[in-house]
Amino acid sequence: MEFLQLFSPEDFRSKKIYESYCASFIEDERRSGKQFQQLFAHPKVKVFSVTDQWESVGYMILWELSSFVFIEHLEIFGKYRNRKYGSQMIADLFRNYARIALESEPENQDNNSRRRISFYQRNGFTIIDETYVQPSYGEGKKPLSLLLFANWKPENIDRIKEEIYDVVYA
């Protein structure tokens, strides 16, 4: 498995990612097309196509913040799910980054939410904030009550949240 960093929204892989991103995440959980394109110019963002044998199996949008990385979105494409790609992806991230944070829907959302939470917990993440709110991505979109996970025990969770709010959702 490889992480191929993409540098342009015009790359055919970026277009495939955005198409899946729109199909997989509700509107309140995602950026507009213009906001997505702007990610490629942001110095703290890395957009990765995740490949296996040159086949694109998923993607990840990662923010390199002051003392941790924040995974804004991570997805294995539907036809590649349940093949351990997600666990491999997380294991590779742990080798490259000591401190990782990410968000997920509360388990009362639906069966997929419960499975997602269980997946993150099996792969080394714990819930660090059950009252976390993802800010709105923009006009007409709602803030969302989510769970905040990390693979370490932060001393100051408020500082972690402030940096996510100030950089990722600014």
Phi, psi and omega in degrees: 000138179230152174253112180257110181288133179258142185243358183217139175290348180275347178300137182302329179290323177297320179295319178295319179298312183296323178297314179292320178304313180292325181284332187265332184246135177296159186305322181291344182262008185218163178279157173289170177303316180295316179297320178298315180298325181292338178303324185293340179263352183281129184293341182262358185255141170232127175253121183245137165267129179264123185237155173222119183054042180068005176265128178286119183249350181175194180203169177209139173247117189237138177248124176269103183262189190300314183228012180199168172249149180242124176268108180284316178216142179215129180210137167260129181300145187315312185288352180252002180289158180064030176237014178075010178297319180299316179295320177298318180301312180296316180300318177296320178298317180298328178289332184259338183224127182285326185234120183228135175236152177202166180248157172205157178292151174296154186293343179283358179295303182187181180298323179297324179297316178298317180295320180295315179299314179300319178301310181297319180293319177297333184258022168100005179260149173232154178286126178252346178206118178267357180248015182296141177236122173284122179298162177296143175279357178151184183305132179084357179250146184263150168292155183235138173279116182231179173255143175252127181248156172210159177260013175216171181259095181295140177287327183229092182295324179299323179294321178299311181298317180301317181293320177300312180299315186287331184255308186287318185255016181287000000 
